[in-house]
Amino acid sequence: NSLSFELVQDHSHLAKWLRWKQTRFSWQAIGQEQFLITAEIQFERLLDPYFYFKPLQRYAVGLVGDHLLASIFSQGYSPTLHAHRKPN
């Protein structure tokens, strides 16, 4: 009931600002074709000061997780999703 992966390389512009560590998606059925999806995205913040950049980067990484889930389920299978992001 889960999928985990680690990034091997990142040559994107984001690599200047954060380092991806691990991403884990887990799901639990809560009804017929309804699932509770939990996204755990671990990253290392590379920008300072932390009190300014940490909340911005956490928000941006949360949007990345939301986008990834939306793109997966836009491929024809569309159960009702209840997404929950765990704090990093």
C-alpha positions, 0 to 999 in steps of 0.5 A: 500500500505504498510507493517509495523512491529516491532521486538518483540525480537532479540537474534541474534548477531546483537542485540549487535550492533543495536536495530531494531525499526520499518520497513515499506515497501511501494509500488506504481504502476508505470506501469504494474507489475512495482512498486516503493518500499520504505523501511524505516528501523529504528534502534538504533545504539549501537556502538560508535564512531558514526562518524565511525559506523553510516555510516557502520550500515546504509549501512549494514541495507540497504543491509538487506532491499535489501535482504529481498525484493529480498527474497520476490520476488524470490518466483515466482512473479517477477515484475520489482522493483525500490528500494529506501531507505530513509535515516535513 
